[in-house]
C-alpha cells in the first residue's frame, strides 16, 4: 500500500492509552504509552473515520535477526506480512472516506520476540463495538500457536522458521470466533507438561502465569481475564511418560489453574498431531486425570479427543486447512458443553 505524507493533513496522533483502542491478550502495560506483548494471537483493535491511518509498532528484533509477522484486518479483509525492521510505521490507505475497523494481530509467538504498540495516526479515532463477553483461553504448544500452518507464500523448508506461523488462523482463534468469544493463546512451541523439547528449560506449569512465555517473566494478573472455558492441549512434546507421574503432574497443573479460574470449565485435549501410539496413551492419561478430579469434586473438568491426526503442515504440524477442521471439531464440542 503506497503512502504519501500529504495524507497526514488534518490527522492526529492517538496514544495507546486512548479509551477507544481495545486490547485482547496478555499485555504488559507497565509503560502505558508503549504496551508490550509477546504471545501469539494478541490483538489491538480500533475504528477510525477517514481515508487512511498509520500504525506505529516496535519489534524487539530479537538477536538482531528475528522479525514478527502480523495479521492486519481492515474492514474484515486481512493481510499477513513480516515487519521490516525494529521501528515500523505501517500505512493503511487507499480507503473510502468513511468509518473503518482495524485489527492488528501478532501472528508469531513469544519465541520470535515482543512487539510494542506506540499508537496510531488518523483523522478521527472513534469507539469500536465492545469485545465479546464470552471468553476462551487455550493452553498449548506449537500447535496452539499455529506454527508451521501457513505455506501460502513461503513453503516448508524455505525462509525462516516463523514464515509459516499463523496464530490468527490457528484452531483456538477460529474456534473462538465461531463461538463469538474473546481468546487468549497461552502457548509456546516445544512446551510440555513435564518434559519440553529442544533443550527448553521450562514447562507449562512454570510459565502459565506469565506474560513473557519465552523467558518466564512478567507475572500475569489473572483478574484481568477470567475465561468461561479453558482448553489444554499438551503431551505432544512430553511423549510417552510414566503414567502415574504424568497424571499427577497434570492434576497439579489443573489445580493451579483452578485456584485462579474457580468457575471455568476446563477441557483436556488430545494432541491433534499425535501418532496412533501417543494418542492412545494420551486418551488413557486424560481419562484418568478427569476421573480423579471429578471424583474429588471438580466436575467442571472434561476431555475431548480429536477424531484423527492432522499432519499436513510443516514439520508434521497441522496445515491451515487442518486447523479449520480441528476448530470445527472443537467448536461443536464447546458449543454443546457451554450451551452457546
N, C-alpha and C positions, 0 to 999 in steps of 0.2 A: 504494500500500500504506500503510494507516494505521499509525502507530507511536505507542506510548504509553510514557511514561517508566517506568511500573511494570514494563514488560517487562525492564528492565535489572537487576531484582533478581537477585542471585546471579550476575551476569555480570561478566566482567573484560576488561580491555584487553590485546590481544596486539600486540606491536611487529612491524614489518615484518622484524625480524631473527629472528623465531621460526622454527626449522627446519621446522616443519610448514607453512609458507607457501612455495609454489613460484612460480617466475617463468619466463616464456618470452619471449624477445626481447632486444633491445639496451637495457639499462637502466643508468643511471648510479647506482652505489652509493657514490659518494664521500661522501655522507651516508647511512649505512645506515639511519638512523631515518626517512628520507624519500626512498626511491628514486624517481628521476625518469626518465620515459620520454617519448619523442617520436613514434616511428614508428607507423604503422598496424599493427594486429593484435597488439600486445603484450598478454600475458595475465598475470594474477595468479590463482593457484588455491589454494584451501584447503577443508578439510572441518571441520564442527563438529557437536557434539551440542547439541540444544536446539530451541526453537521459533522463535528469531529471532537476528539479528545486525545490527550496524550497521557499515558500511564508511566509512572516513574518506579522502576524496580531496581534493586541492587542484588546481584548474585554473589554469593560467597566466593565463587570461583575457586573452589576447594582444590588444594595442591597446585594452584595456578593453571589447572587444565580442565577441571570439571565445570560444565555449564548445564544448568537445568533446562528442562523443557517445560513450557506452559501450554495450557489449552486456553484459547481466547474465544469466548462465546459471545457474539454480538447479535442481539435480536434473535436468538435461537440458532444462529449459524456459527459453526465453530471451525477454528483452525488450530493446528498444533505445530509448534516450532521451538527450536532451541534458541536460547538467548545468545546474544552475540558477544557479550563481554561482562565485565564486572558491573558497569553502570549502563542502564538500559532505559531509553526514552522510547516508548512503544506507541506509535501513532495509530489511531483508529479514525479513518476518514473516508471520504467518498460517500457519505451517508446523506439521506434526505434531511431537510431541516425540520426535525420532529423529535419526539421522545424515543430514546434508545436504552436498552438494557445491556449491561456488560457483566460478564463473569470472567474472572481470572482464576484459573485452577493450576496449582502446582502438580504436574503430572509425573514428576520424578520423585524419588524417595529421599529420606534423610541422608543416605549414604552419598548422595551426589552433592550435598551442601544446602545451606539455608538460602532463603530469599527474604529480602526486606521490601516492604511496600512503603514508598515515600510520598504517595499522594497522586492526585490526578488533576490535570488542567483541562477545563472545558468552559463553555459559556455559562451553563447553569446546572448545577447538581440538584437533583430532586429525590424525594423519598421513593424507595422501592417497595414492592409488596413485602409483607412480613415473611420471614422464613417459615417453613412448615413447622407445626407444633410436634409432630411425630419425630422421634429421634432413634437412630440406629448407631451402634459402634461395632466395628469389625476388627477383631484382633487376629493377626496372622503374619505370614511370612511373605516371600516374594510373590506368591500367587495373589494374595490380597492387595499387594502394591500394584499389580498389573504389569509386573516385569515380564519382558520377553513376548508381549502380546501383539504389539503393533509393528507389522512388517510392511505396511503400505508404502512407505517411502524408502526405507533402508532395510535390506534383507538381513537375515541372521548371518552373523559372521563378518558383516561389513560395518564400518564406522566404529563407534564406541558402544560400551555396554548399555548406556541409558538411551540409546537411539530407539530402542524398541519398547521403552516404558510408556504405559498409558493408564494412569490411575483413574482418569475421568471415565474411561470405558471399562474399568475393572468390574468384576461381578458385584462387589459391595456397593459401588456407586450406582450401577444400573439397577440393582435391587431397591436401593433407597429411593431413586427417582420413580420407579414403578409403583412404590408404595407411598409416594408423596411425603417423604421423610428427609430430614437432615441426616448427614452421616459423618462419622469420623473413621478414618482408616488408620488404626494404631498398629502399624505393620512395618516389618523390616526384612529385607532379603537375608536369607540364611538363618534366621532366628528359629530357635526351638524352645520346647517347654523345659527340657532338662539337658539337651545337647544341641548346640548350634553348629552349623557347618563352617568351613572356610576359615578356621582359626579365630572365630569370633569369641570374645571373652565374656559375653553377656548372654543371658537367656530372657525370654519374655517376662517371667516373674520379677526380673530385676528392672526392666525398662518400661513396664506397662504404665507407670505413674510419672513418666517424664514427657517433656515437650521435644527435647533433642534426643531422639531414639538412637542416633548414631553413637553419641558419646555418653549416653546415660546421664544427661544433665538437664537442669532446669525443671524443678518439680511442677507437676500439673495440678491445678486446683479443680478437683472433681465436682465441686459445687457449680462450676461454670457450665457443665453439660451433664445432664442425667438422662442416659438413654432409656427408652422403653424396652428395647431388646438389644442384647449383646450376642454376637456370634464369635466363636473361637475356632480358628482353622489352623491348628498346629499338629505336628507329628511328622511331616514330610522330612524335615531336617534331623529329627530325632532318630528316625529309623526304628527298627525293632529293638526295644529295650526290655529290661526285666519288667514283667507285667505289674508286679506289686509296687515296685519303686516308681514306675511311670504313673500308675493310678494314684498313688499317694501324693506325688508332686502335682498332679492335675487337680486333685481335691484341694490341696493347699492353695493353689492359684485361684481357684473359683471362690474359695472362702475369703481370699484377699479382695477379690472383686466384689463379693457380696458386702464387705464392710463399707465400700464406697458407693455401691449401687444396690441399696437394700430392696428396691422394688422391681428391678429389671428382670425380665425373663432372659435366661442365658441358654444359648443353643450351641452344642458341641458338634462340629462338622468333621466329617472325614476329609482327607486331602483330595482335592479334585485332580491332582496329577499322580496320586499314589498308584503303584502297580498292584497286581492282584494279591500278592503276598502281604504287602504293607496294609492294604485296605482291609483285608480280612482281620488282621491283628488290631487295627485301629477300631474297627467295629466292636470287637470284644472289649478293648480298653475303655472306650467311651460308654459302652453299655454298663460296665462295672462301676465306673465313676458316677454315672447318672443314678443308677440304682442305689448306691451308697448315700448320695446326697439326698435323694428323695426319701429314703428310709430315715435319715437323720432329721427330716423336717423341712428341707428346702425343696419344695415341689415345683419351683419355678426354673428348674434345670431340665433340659430335654436334649435329645440327639436328633441329628438329621444326616442321613447317609446319601451322598450323591449316587446317581444311577450308574455312572461309569467313570472311566478315567479320561481326562482331557489333556492331550499332549501335543497339539499341532503347532504350538508356538516355538519360540527359540529355546534351546536347551530343555526341550520336553515340557515347557510351560504351556498353559492354555493360550490359544490364539484369541484375537478379538472376537471372532465368530463363536468360539467356545465359551468365552466369558459371558456372552449373551445367553448361551444355553444354560450355563451354571446359574446365572442370575434368574433365569426363568424357573428353574427347579426350586431355588431358594425362595423366590418371591411367592410362589404358590404355597410353600410350607408356612412362611411367616404370615402371610395374609390370613390363613386359617388359624394359626396359633394366636395372633394378636387381634383377631376379629376386625381386621382392617379391610 
